[in-house]
Amino acid sequence: QVQLVESGGGLVQAGGSLRLSCAASGSIFSIETMGWYRQAPGKQRDLVARISSGGSTDYADSVKGRFTISRDNAKNTVYLQMNSLKPEDTAVYYCNVGLYTSSWYASFYDAWGQGTLVTVSS
């Protein structure tokens, strides 16, 4: 089994910053892409940012220049530094990790965290 534990959400005023963390543990052989998605009330879950095993990053246009994704491979952890937060960033943020639980190619597993709420007040 694989577990993802997220932390760092909360309430912040517009213009403020938050840092989300997501640590993966359990039966992990290797980790591929790690990322963050968000879902606002009544809306679909959308990609915020993701980072490959090689360090390549991809961001939603709405967060470019404000959010930074990074990972610590030794700790199986992905971070999302969120600066210049806006009320429209308010959402539940979900960690997503693509990993292999063994050397078998079919052991790929797409894990999701439980979600952490970020609320940005105006």
Accessible surface in RSA format (square Angstrom, percent):
REM  Atomic radii and reference values for relative SASA: ProtOr
REM  Chains: A
REM  Algorithm: Lee & Richards
REM  Probe-radius: 1.40
REM  Slices: 20
REM RES _ NUM      All-atoms   Total-Side   Main-Chain    Non-polar    All polar
REM                ABS   REL    ABS   REL    ABS   REL    ABS   REL    ABS   REL
RES GLN A   1   174.78  97.7 135.48  99.0  39.31  93.6  56.37 120.0 118.41  89.8
RES VAL A   2    23.20  15.3   1.51   1.4  21.68  52.3   1.51   1.3  21.68  58.8
RES GLN A   3    79.87  44.7  75.66  55.3   4.21  10.0  50.65 107.8  29.22  22.2
RES LEU A   4    16.00   8.9   0.79   0.6  15.21  38.2   0.79   0.6  15.21  40.9
RES VAL A   5    93.26  61.4  89.58  81.1   3.68   8.9  90.08  78.3   3.19   8.6
RES GLU A   6    11.46   6.6   0.00   0.0  11.46  27.3   0.00   0.0  11.46   9.4
RES SER A   7    61.86  52.3  56.31  75.1   5.55  12.8  42.21  89.9  19.65  27.5
RES GLY A   8    34.50  42.5   0.00   N/A  34.50  42.5  22.15  60.8  12.35  27.7
RES GLY A   9    30.02  37.0   0.00   N/A  30.02  37.0   3.00   8.2  27.02  60.5
RES GLY A  10    29.88  36.8   0.00   N/A  29.88  36.8  29.71  81.5   0.17   0.4
RES LEU A  11   132.65  73.9 100.27  71.7  32.39  81.4 100.27  70.4  32.38  87.1
RES VAL A  12    24.56  16.2  18.95  17.2   5.62  13.5  24.56  21.3   0.00   0.0
RES GLN A  13   135.34  75.7 133.06  97.2   2.29   5.4  36.20  77.0  99.15  75.2
RES ALA A  14    50.15  46.1  26.78  41.3  23.37  53.2  27.10  38.2  23.05  61.1
RES GLY A  15    55.85  68.9   0.00   N/A  55.85  68.9  30.04  82.4  25.82  57.8
RES GLY A  16    22.10  27.2   0.00   N/A  22.10  27.2  21.18  58.1   0.91   2.0
RES SER A  17    57.58  48.7  38.36  51.2  19.22  44.3  22.13  47.1  35.45  49.7
RES LEU A  18    33.70  18.8  29.26  20.9   4.44  11.2  33.70  23.7   0.00   0.0
RES ARG A  19   128.32  53.9 115.06  58.7  13.26  31.6  34.80  47.6  93.51  56.7
RES LEU A  20     0.00   0.0   0.00   0.0   0.00   0.0   0.00   0.0   0.00   0.0
RES SER A  21    27.02  22.8  27.02  36.1   0.00   0.0  13.99  29.8  13.03  18.3
RES CYS A  22     0.17   0.1   0.09   0.1   0.08   0.2   0.04   0.1   0.12   0.1
RES ALA A  23    41.57  38.2  40.47  62.5   1.09   2.5  40.47  57.0   1.09   2.9
RES ALA A  24     6.44   5.9   0.00   0.0   6.44  14.7   0.00   0.0   6.44  17.1
RES SER A  25    55.04  46.5  51.26  68.4   3.77   8.7  42.29  90.1  12.74  17.9
RES GLY A  26    50.53  62.3   0.00   N/A  50.53  62.3  21.13  58.0  29.40  65.8
RES SER A  27    56.57  47.8  45.65  60.9  10.92  25.2  27.34  58.2  29.22  40.9
RES ILE A  28    41.17  23.4   9.85   7.3  31.33  75.5  10.47   7.5  30.70  83.3
RES PHE A  29   122.87  61.5  93.49  57.9  29.38  76.4  97.61  59.2  25.26  72.3
RES SER A  30    38.47  32.5  31.88  42.5   6.59  15.2  33.54  71.4   4.93   6.9
RES ILE A  31    20.60  11.7   7.56   5.6  13.03  31.4   7.56   5.4  13.03  35.4
RES GLU A  32    61.68  35.4  61.60  46.6   0.09   0.2  18.35  35.5  43.33  35.4
RES THR A  33    53.45  38.0  52.72  53.4   0.74   1.8  27.74  37.3  25.72  38.9
RES MET A  34     1.78   0.9   1.66   1.1   0.12   0.3   0.18   0.2   1.60   2.1
RES GLY A  35     1.51   1.9   0.00   N/A   1.51   1.9   1.10   3.0   0.41   0.9
RES TRP A  36     0.00   0.0   0.00   0.0   0.00   0.0   0.00   0.0   0.00   0.0
RES TYR A  37    46.40  21.7  46.40  26.4   0.00   0.0  20.48  15.4  25.93  32.0
RES ARG A  38    37.55  15.8  36.27  18.5   1.28   3.0   6.14   8.4  31.41  19.0
RES GLN A  39    61.10  34.2  57.43  42.0   3.67   8.7  10.67  22.7  50.43  38.3
RES ALA A  40    25.31  23.3  21.66  33.4   3.65   8.3  21.97  30.9   3.34   8.8
RES PRO A  41   119.73  87.3  92.16  84.0  27.57 100.2 104.42  86.2  15.31  95.1
RES GLY A  42    91.90 113.3   0.00   N/A  91.90 113.3  45.29 124.3  46.61 104.4
RES LYS A  43   142.21  69.4 128.96  79.1  13.25  31.6  80.18  72.2  62.03  66.1
RES GLN A  44   133.48  74.6 119.92  87.6  13.56  32.3  45.15  96.1  88.33  67.0
RES ARG A  45    90.65  38.1  68.58  35.0  22.07  52.5  22.73  31.1  67.93  41.2
RES ASP A  46    65.92  46.2  62.95  62.7   2.97   7.0  23.89  56.2  42.02  41.9
RES LEU A  47    42.99  23.9  31.96  22.9  11.03  27.7  31.96  22.4  11.03  29.7
RES VAL A  48     1.01   0.7   0.77   0.7   0.24   0.6   1.01   0.9   0.00   0.0
RES ALA A  49     0.00   0.0   0.00   0.0   0.00   0.0   0.00   0.0   0.00   0.0
RES ARG A  50    98.64  41.4  98.46  50.2   0.18   0.4  16.13  22.0  82.51  50.0
RES ILE A  51    11.70   6.7  11.04   8.2   0.67   1.6  11.70   8.4   0.00   0.0
RES SER A  52    35.56  30.0  34.13  45.6   1.43   3.3  30.86  65.7   4.70   6.6
RES SER A  53    61.56  52.0  42.40  56.6  19.15  44.1  17.05  36.3  44.51  62.4
RES GLY A  54    74.84  92.3   0.00   N/A  74.84  92.3  38.66 106.1  36.17  81.0
RES GLY A  55    39.68  48.9   0.00   N/A  39.68  48.9  22.32  61.3  17.36  38.9
RES SER A  56    81.40  68.8  68.08  90.9  13.31  30.7  39.81  84.8  41.59  58.3
RES THR A  57    67.15  47.8  35.40  35.9  31.75  75.7  12.86  17.3  54.29  82.1
RES ASP A  58    57.85  40.5  54.93  54.7   2.92   6.9  18.55  43.7  39.30  39.2
RES TYR A  59    45.91  21.4  35.71  20.3  10.20  26.5  28.88  21.7  17.03  21.0
RES ALA A  60    28.10  25.8  18.32  28.3   9.77  22.2  28.10  39.6   0.00   0.0
RES ASP A  61   119.37  83.6  97.15  96.7  22.22  52.5  37.40  88.0  81.97  81.7
RES SER A  62    67.64  57.2  45.39  60.6  22.25  51.3  52.15 111.1  15.49  21.7
RES VAL A  63     0.12   0.1   0.12   0.1   0.00   0.0   0.12   0.1   0.00   0.0
RES LYS A  64   120.47  58.8 100.38  61.6  20.09  47.8  56.93  51.2  63.54  67.7
RES GLY A  65    87.42 107.8   0.00   N/A  87.42 107.8  43.90 120.5  43.52  97.5
RES ARG A  66    30.72  12.9  26.05  13.3   4.67  11.1  24.90  34.0   5.82   3.5
RES PHE A  67     5.93   3.0   0.00   0.0   5.93  15.4   0.00   0.0   5.93  17.0
RES THR A  68    75.74  53.9  74.65  75.7   1.09   2.6  46.67  62.7  29.07  43.9
RES ILE A  69     5.90   3.4   0.00   0.0   5.90  14.2   0.00   0.0   5.90  16.0
RES SER A  70    47.41  40.1  46.55  62.1   0.87   2.0  34.37  73.2  13.04  18.3
RES ARG A  71    39.54  16.6  12.76   6.5  26.78  63.8   8.71  11.9  30.83  18.7
RES ASP A  72    43.80  30.7  38.66  38.5   5.13  12.1  13.71  32.3  30.09  30.0
RES ASN A  73    93.26  64.3  75.02  72.5  18.24  43.9  35.57  85.6  57.70  55.8
RES ALA A  74   101.37  93.2  55.49  85.6  45.87 104.3  67.87  95.6  33.50  88.7
RES LYS A  75   135.98  66.3 118.30  72.6  17.68  42.1  74.34  66.9  61.64  65.7
RES ASN A  76    47.01  32.4  45.91  44.4   1.11   2.7   2.10   5.1  44.91  43.4
RES THR A  77    10.11   7.2  10.06  10.2   0.05   0.1   5.25   7.0   4.86   7.4
RES VAL A  78     0.00   0.0   0.00   0.0   0.00   0.0   0.00   0.0   0.00   0.0
RES TYR A  79    33.87  15.8  33.87  19.3   0.00   0.0  18.03  13.6  15.84  19.5
RES LEU A  80     0.00   0.0   0.00   0.0   0.00   0.0   0.00   0.0   0.00   0.0
RES GLN A  81    59.63  33.3  59.31  43.3   0.32   0.8  28.70  61.1  30.93  23.5
RES MET A  82     0.00   0.0   0.00   0.0   0.00   0.0   0.00   0.0   0.00   0.0
RES ASN A  83    59.27  40.9  59.27  57.3   0.00   0.0  15.79  38.0  43.48  42.0
RES SER A  84    59.72  50.5  55.02  73.4   4.70  10.8  19.09  40.6  40.64  56.9
RES LEU A  85     2.20   1.2   0.00   0.0   2.20   5.5   0.00   0.0   2.20   5.9
RES LYS A  86    86.01  42.0  85.58  52.5   0.43   1.0  39.32  35.4  46.69  49.7
RES PRO A  87    55.44  40.4  48.01  43.8   7.43  27.0  48.36  39.9   7.07  44.0
RES GLU A  88   122.53  70.3  95.96  72.6  26.58  63.3  61.74 119.4  60.80  49.6
RES ASP A  89     0.64   0.5   0.61   0.6   0.03   0.1   0.03   0.1   0.61   0.6
RES THR A  90    38.45  27.3  34.33  34.8   4.12   9.8  32.45  43.6   6.00   9.1
RES ALA A  91     2.25   2.1   1.43   2.2   0.81   1.8   2.25   3.2   0.00   0.0
RES VAL A  92    44.76  29.5  44.59  40.4   0.17   0.4  44.59  38.7   0.17   0.5
RES TYR A  93     0.00   0.0   0.00   0.0   0.00   0.0   0.00   0.0   0.00   0.0
RES TYR A  94    35.54  16.6  35.54  20.2   0.00   0.0   8.82   6.6  26.73  32.9
RES CYS A  95     0.00   0.0   0.00   0.0   0.00   0.0   0.00   0.0   0.00   0.0
RES ASN A  96    17.27  11.9  17.27  16.7   0.00   0.0   0.00   0.0  17.27  16.7
RES VAL A  97     0.00   0.0   0.00   0.0   0.00   0.0   0.00   0.0   0.00   0.0
RES GLY A  98     4.31   5.3   0.00   N/A   4.31   5.3   3.69  10.1   0.62   1.4
RES LEU A  99     0.00   0.0   0.00   0.0   0.00   0.0   0.00   0.0   0.00   0.0
RES TYR A 100    61.38  28.7  61.38  34.9   0.00   0.0  21.45  16.1  39.93  49.2
RES THR A 101    53.03  37.7  35.63  36.1  17.40  41.5  20.32  27.3  32.70  49.4
RES SER A 102    44.97  38.0  41.49  55.4   3.48   8.0  39.46  84.0   5.51   7.7
RES SER A 103    95.24  80.5  65.17  87.0  30.08  69.3  31.55  67.2  63.70  89.2
RES TRP A 104   161.59  64.8 155.09  75.1   6.50  15.3 146.22  78.0  15.37  24.9
RES TYR A 105   176.64  82.5 164.37  93.5  12.28  31.9 122.69  92.2  53.95  66.5
RES ALA A 106    52.93  48.7  22.34  34.5  30.58  69.6  30.42  42.8  22.51  59.6
RES SER A 107    15.12  12.8   4.67   6.2  10.45  24.1  12.88  27.4   2.24   3.1
RES PHE A 108    99.75  49.9  76.65  47.5  23.10  60.1  76.65  46.5  23.10  66.1
RES TYR A 109   103.66  48.4 101.38  57.7   2.28   5.9  63.11  47.4  40.55  50.0
RES ASP A 110    73.80  51.7  57.82  57.6  15.98  37.8  23.83  56.1  49.97  49.8
RES ALA A 111     4.05   3.7   3.13   4.8   0.91   2.1   4.05   5.7   0.00   0.0
RES TRP A 112   103.72  41.6  75.91  36.7  27.80  65.3  61.91  33.0  41.81  67.8
RES GLY A 113     8.68  10.7   0.00   N/A   8.68  10.7   1.30   3.6   7.38  16.5
RES GLN A 114   118.49  66.3  85.03  62.1  33.47  79.7  70.48 150.0  48.01  36.4
RES GLY A 115    13.82  17.0   0.00   N/A  13.82  17.0   0.44   1.2  13.38  30.0
RES THR A 116    20.35  14.5  14.80  15.0   5.55  13.2   8.33  11.2  12.02  18.2
RES LEU A 117   103.08  57.4  93.20  66.7   9.88  24.8  93.20  65.5   9.88  26.6
RES VAL A 118     0.00   0.0   0.00   0.0   0.00   0.0   0.00   0.0   0.00   0.0
RES THR A 119    45.71  32.5  45.71  46.3   0.00   0.0  36.62  49.2   9.09  13.7
RES VAL A 120     7.14   4.7   0.00   0.0   7.14  17.2   0.00   0.0   7.14  19.4
RES SER A 121    41.46  35.0  35.05  46.8   6.41  14.8  34.68  73.8   6.78   9.5
RES SER A 122   130.25 110.1  68.97  92.1  61.28 141.2  55.97 119.2  74.28 104.1
END  Absolute sums over single chains surface
CHAIN  1 A     6423.2       4834.9       1588.2       3429.5       2993.7
END  Absolute sums over all chains
TOTAL          6423.2       4834.9       1588.2       3429.5       2993.7
